[in-house]
Amino acid sequence: PSQVQNMTVSRTSENSISVKCRAPRDLNGPNGHYRLEVEAGNTLVRNESRENCDFYVKDLQYLTDYSFK
């Protein structure tokens, strides 16, 4: 598929975020799942899959850099 559209990341509290997006323009197959990977450094700390692109990530640690893919 092509990339998702209109991805937004917003902080919902001091240690939680919300990630939302819209479906890609070109799926090139049946409807699939959306996956969110959360990494701290080189360590995968969360890997979630959903039918819609609406993720809520809580209990993040203070003073830690995260990447969301």
N, CA and C atoms as a LAMMPS dump frame, in Angstrom:
ITEM: TIMESTEP
0
ITEM: NUMBER OF ATOMS
207
ITEM: BOX BOUNDS ff ff ff
-5.0000000000000000e+02 5.0000000000000000e+02
-5.0000000000000000e+02 5.0000000000000000e+02
-5.0000000000000000e+02 5.0000000000000000e+02
ITEM: ATOMS id mol type element x y z
1 1 1 N 0.824 -1.207 0
2 1 2 C 0 0 0
3 1 3 C 0.858 1.256 0
4 2 1 N 0.241 2.352 -0.367
5 2 2 C 0.929 3.636 -0.258
6 2 3 C 0.917 4.074 1.21
7 3 1 N 1.528 5.216 1.493
8 3 2 C 1.6 5.689 2.882
9 3 3 C 0.231 6.128 3.376
10 4 1 N 0.035 6.044 4.691
11 4 2 C -1.207 6.52 5.293
12 4 3 C -1.286 8.031 5.119
13 5 1 N -2.49 8.566 5.247
14 5 2 C -2.709 9.992 5.056
15 5 3 C -3.088 10.665 6.371
16 6 1 N -2.766 11.937 6.449
17 6 2 C -3.191 12.8 7.567
18 6 3 C -2.884 12.209 8.936
19 7 1 N -1.68 11.725 9.126
20 7 2 C -1.312 11.186 10.433
21 7 3 C -1.13 12.331 11.424
22 8 1 N -1.747 12.18 12.587
23 8 2 C -1.612 13.17 13.653
24 8 3 C -1.17 12.469 14.927
25 9 1 N -0.307 13.135 15.642
26 9 2 C 0.155 12.658 16.943
27 9 3 C -0.115 13.777 17.931
28 10 1 N -0.82 13.471 18.995
29 10 2 C -1.114 14.505 19.989
30 10 3 C -0.921 13.955 21.388
31 11 1 N -0.448 14.806 22.249
32 11 2 C -0.239 14.424 23.641
33 11 3 C -1.579 14.521 24.361
34 12 1 N -1.976 13.461 25.034
35 12 2 C -3.25 13.444 25.747
36 12 3 C -3.075 13.65 27.249
37 13 1 N -1.863 13.414 27.747
38 13 2 C -1.514 13.7 29.136
39 13 3 C 0.004 13.813 29.195
40 14 1 N 0.561 13.948 30.379
41 14 2 C 2.007 14.098 30.515
42 14 3 C 2.781 12.872 30.052
43 15 1 N 2.152 11.695 30.074
44 15 2 C 2.879 10.486 29.669
45 15 3 C 2.058 9.58 28.75
46 16 1 N 1.212 10.191 27.897
47 16 2 C 0.447 9.414 26.929
48 16 3 C 0.222 10.227 25.661
49 17 1 N 0.055 9.507 24.548
50 17 2 C -0.189 10.152 23.262
51 17 3 C -1.286 9.41 22.511
52 18 1 N -1.811 10.082 21.516
53 18 2 C -2.782 9.504 20.607
54 18 3 C -2.219 9.612 19.194
55 19 1 N -2.301 8.538 18.419
56 19 2 C -1.843 8.525 17.029
57 19 3 C -3.034 8.128 16.167
58 20 1 N -3.362 8.973 15.179
59 20 2 C -4.486 8.692 14.284
60 20 3 C -4.059 8.966 12.847
61 21 1 N -4.686 8.265 11.916
62 21 2 C -4.412 8.514 10.505
63 21 3 C -5.597 8.053 9.665
64 22 1 N -5.519 8.358 8.378
65 22 2 C -6.529 7.909 7.426
66 22 3 C -5.91 6.879 6.493
67 23 1 N -6.761 6.107 5.869
68 23 2 C -6.313 5.008 5.002
69 23 3 C -5.456 5.523 3.854
70 24 1 N -4.54 4.698 3.35
71 24 2 C -3.741 5.062 2.181
72 24 3 C -4.632 5.195 0.947
73 25 1 N -4.176 5.95 -0.015
74 25 2 C -4.937 6.088 -1.268
75 25 3 C -4.997 4.773 -2.021
76 26 1 N -3.888 4.059 -2.064
77 26 2 C -3.81 2.804 -2.803
78 26 3 C -3.536 1.662 -1.842
79 27 1 N -4.528 0.778 -1.671
80 27 2 C -4.338 -0.37 -0.794
81 27 3 C -3.639 -1.519 -1.506
82 28 1 N -3.896 -1.688 -2.803
83 28 2 C -3.3 -2.776 -3.588
84 28 3 C -3.6 -4.14 -2.987
85 29 1 N -4.808 -4.331 -2.53
86 29 2 C -5.208 -5.605 -1.942
87 29 3 C -6.374 -5.392 -0.997
88 30 1 N -6.719 -6.416 -0.236
89 30 2 C -7.835 -6.286 0.711
90 30 3 C -7.469 -5.365 1.871
91 31 1 N -8.499 -4.9 2.565
92 31 2 C -8.247 -4.073 3.754
93 31 3 C -7.393 -4.845 4.738
94 32 1 N -6.429 -4.19 5.276
95 32 2 C -5.514 -4.849 6.194
96 32 3 C -5.613 -4.264 7.578
97 33 1 N -4.509 -4.294 8.28
98 33 2 C -4.417 -3.761 9.627
99 33 3 C -3.37 -2.659 9.658
100 34 1 N -3.503 -1.793 10.634
101 34 2 C -2.52 -0.747 10.882
102 34 3 C -1.656 -1.214 12.036
103 35 1 N -0.381 -0.947 11.939
104 35 2 C 0.549 -1.361 12.988
105 35 3 C 1.311 -0.147 13.489
106 36 1 N 1.454 -0.048 14.789
107 36 2 C 2.233 1.013 15.413
108 36 3 C 3.34 0.364 16.224
109 37 1 N 4.572 0.771 15.95
110 37 2 C 5.721 0.311 16.722
111 37 3 C 6.268 1.494 17.507
112 38 1 N 6.518 1.281 18.783
113 38 2 C 7.067 2.318 19.659
114 38 3 C 8.435 1.837 20.118
115 39 1 N 9.446 2.648 19.854
116 39 2 C 10.815 2.301 20.239
117 39 3 C 11.391 3.345 21.173
118 40 1 N 12.175 2.882 22.126
119 40 2 C 12.972 3.749 22.995
120 40 3 C 14.416 3.372 22.714
121 41 1 N 15.137 4.261 22.046
122 41 2 C 16.476 3.912 21.589
123 41 3 C 16.357 2.844 20.517
124 42 1 N 17.053 1.744 20.669
125 42 2 C 16.962 0.627 19.726
126 42 3 C 16.084 -0.506 20.263
127 43 1 N 15.3 -0.224 21.29
128 43 2 C 14.487 -1.253 21.928
129 43 3 C 13.012 -1.058 21.582
130 44 1 N 12.393 -2.099 21.068
131 44 2 C 10.965 -2.08 20.788
132 44 3 C 10.218 -2.244 22.103
133 45 1 N 9.426 -1.224 22.468
134 45 2 C 8.718 -1.28 23.752
135 45 3 C 7.228 -1.573 23.575
136 46 1 N 6.725 -1.382 22.359
137 46 2 C 5.312 -1.679 22.105
138 46 3 C 5.12 -1.933 20.623
139 47 1 N 4.288 -2.926 20.306
140 47 2 C 3.967 -3.264 18.933
141 47 3 C 2.485 -3.612 18.9
142 48 1 N 1.67 -2.738 18.31
143 48 2 C 0.223 -2.936 18.316
144 48 3 C -0.299 -3.002 16.891
145 49 1 N -1.371 -3.747 16.696
146 49 2 C -2.027 -3.86 15.404
147 49 3 C -3.528 -3.672 15.607
148 50 1 N -4.144 -2.897 14.71
149 50 2 C -5.584 -2.624 14.797
150 50 3 C -6.183 -2.562 13.4
151 51 1 N -7.498 -2.704 13.339
152 51 2 C -8.189 -2.594 12.058
153 51 3 C -8.362 -1.151 11.623
154 52 1 N -8.341 -0.218 12.569
155 52 2 C -8.406 1.203 12.216
156 52 3 C -7.169 1.903 12.771
157 53 1 N -6.871 3.034 12.224
158 53 2 C -5.656 3.749 12.623
159 53 3 C -5.991 4.736 13.743
160 54 1 N -6.164 4.198 14.923
161 54 2 C -6.504 4.992 16.1
162 54 3 C -5.847 4.32 17.305
163 55 1 N -4.681 4.826 17.689
164 55 2 C -3.892 4.218 18.752
165 55 3 C -3.789 5.163 19.935
166 56 1 N -3.808 4.597 21.127
167 56 2 C -3.615 5.346 22.359
168 56 3 C -2.465 4.677 23.108
169 57 1 N -1.392 5.41 23.32
170 57 2 C -0.2 4.87 23.977
171 57 3 C -0.064 5.574 25.323
172 58 1 N -0.11 4.783 26.4
173 58 2 C -0.024 5.375 27.739
174 58 3 C 1.142 4.781 28.508
175 59 1 N 1.375 5.304 29.665
176 59 2 C 2.445 4.858 30.566
177 59 3 C 3.834 5.039 29.959
178 60 1 N 4.029 6.117 29.199
179 60 2 C 5.355 6.435 28.679
180 60 3 C 6.214 6.969 29.827
181 61 1 N 7.494 6.684 29.774
182 61 2 C 8.409 7.098 30.841
183 61 3 C 8.891 8.534 30.607
184 62 1 N 9.016 9.263 31.661
185 62 2 C 9.531 10.633 31.587
186 62 3 C 11.011 10.612 31.183
187 63 1 N 11.444 11.685 30.543
188 63 2 C 12.844 11.871 30.136
189 63 3 C 13.34 10.748 29.226
190 64 1 N 12.464 10.21 28.398
191 64 2 C 12.806 9.146 27.463
192 64 3 C 12.399 9.574 26.064
193 65 1 N 13.284 9.414 25.097
194 65 2 C 12.971 9.71 23.694
195 65 3 C 12.363 8.478 23.052
196 66 1 N 11.214 8.655 22.41
197 66 2 C 10.522 7.565 21.737
198 66 3 C 10.435 7.879 20.245
199 67 1 N 10.415 6.827 19.445
200 67 2 C 10.091 6.98 18.031
201 67 3 C 8.877 6.118 17.75
202 68 1 N 8.006 6.624 16.873
203 68 2 C 6.744 5.958 16.539
204 68 3 C 6.75 5.698 15.038
205 69 1 N 6.552 4.432 14.681
206 69 2 C 6.544 4.046 13.271
207 69 3 C 5.246 3.348 12.948
